[in-house]
Amino acid sequence: MRCEQPIYLNCPFTEKELVKQLGAKFDGVSKKWFIPVRLEIEPFQRWLPAEWQASLLPLDSAPSVATQASIAGISLYELLNQVRQTLAQAHAQPYWLRAEIVAIHHRQHVYLELSDHDAEGREIAKVRASLWRERATKVLSHFEQQTGMALSAGLKVLFQATIELHPVYGFSLNLLDIDPRFTLGEMAAKVQRIRVQLTQEGLINQNRQLAKPNEFCQIAVIAPAQAAGLGDFRSQADKLQALGLCQFHYYVASFQGKNATEEIPQAIEKVAKAHLKTPFDALVLIRGGGATADLMQLNEYPIVKAICTAPLPVIIGIGHERDKSLLDEVANHVCHTPSLTITYIQTTIVQNAQQAKQHWQNLLQGAQAVLTQAQLQNQQVYAQVREQARYALANQRQQTQYLWQDIKNASQQQLQQARFMTKQWMEQILLGDPKRILQQGYVLVRDKQQRLLTDKEQAQQARELWLEFKDGMIASQITEKSPES
């Protein structure tokens, strides 16, 4: 008689090698050996359950099921085992299933909670699943190599599984394989849907178009509480703040799970309100470490939209250099990790300080150059003025000498001329001397007051005249006029 469905055996541990040699298989869930389908049952008769023992008896000696049920009923284990066998017979082949991972626990084996949702997001199915150790390493390694992230909660997966019903642990799925292409495609499709929606709303480039901050004095930081990345960030940020170079204002939000979808936009809204009172230079989002799947969970429309519409430049430092999320696409600047983010801020501050120092040095050098040039020009002008003054003085001296010589020459000439004229005048004076004139035979005519008379009319009026000769004077009177008068 061949087995038409798996039959679990009551095999003690000491006899496991016997049933194994006969072709029995071991079930890791129930920890029992069973007869595979289409294997002969008779060799396993000694280990068969009671109901199967009875089926191998002659028909006339075997009690009916109805009789057994009416006498003692059926145990819960027997019922569940029969259902299990029925499921195993009806659904022996593996199925490819789609579901979302709700929770995952890594122990000796990997245990998962899977769920399915309708179009409105309501949970419509939920089941436990197991990935046994002998398969887990291969399946998980392949998934991580293909997707770049570990299998984690929140991911949608396409997996191959068989149906299991255990009398104690209930209904579950036995995972055989996972297709990473489905997960990658599902995540990419989700990102594309968000990208298209933000593009249609005209928001996708809104934050990137803001001017990149060129200095950092006031910075808002959103990070999970007690995050390792926050510690790395603050190790340098606190030094900058202690030196008075920059002030950091911290806001807490969850970056994992469903809470992140609400808390991150709420934190950004708080920053936006504070920005109205005390303007920030930038808003920094840091996460630090964590699985890639956790990073992919941030690809949610409310989070991405909040970053797009933030009124100040957003700097992202939530992953690794190899990871890239939709947040990186829409943010104003990307630094990948918290350490790189604070390094970027610190470098900018140092560069600004160096530039300011260089500008100050350039200003001093420029002022010194202007002063030196002015001094040089003053010296040149002074030298030119001094030289021109010397030249002018020498020229004036020469001109003065020329003038003095001219004056001297002119004076001598005038003096000679004056002497000549004086001589002539003296000669004329001497020639006009009355005594000399009298010596020549001329007579001076005077009136009785001894005034010289020079014309006939004066003489006629005087009537009484005195005539002066060289040797004396005689009186004379006019008795008659000449005929011409």
CORGI-V965954 format. One record per helix or strand of 3 or more residues. SS is the DSSP state (H for helix, E for strand). FROM is the first residue (numbers start at 1). LEN is the number of residues. If there is no record, write none. Layout:
BEGIN
[[SS;FROM;LEN] [SS;FROM;LEN]]
END
This chain:
BEGIN
[[H;13;9] [E;25;3] [E;32;4] [H;42;6] [H;50;6] [H;65;8] [H;76;15] [E;95;12] [E;110;8] [E;123;9] [H;133;15] [E;156;11] [E;170;10] [H;180;21] [E;218;6] [H;228;15] [E;247;6] [H;259;19] [E;282;5] [H;292;5] [H;301;8] [E;314;4] [H;326;5] [H;338;94] [H;434;6] [E;444;3] [H;456;7] [E;464;6] [E;472;6]]
END
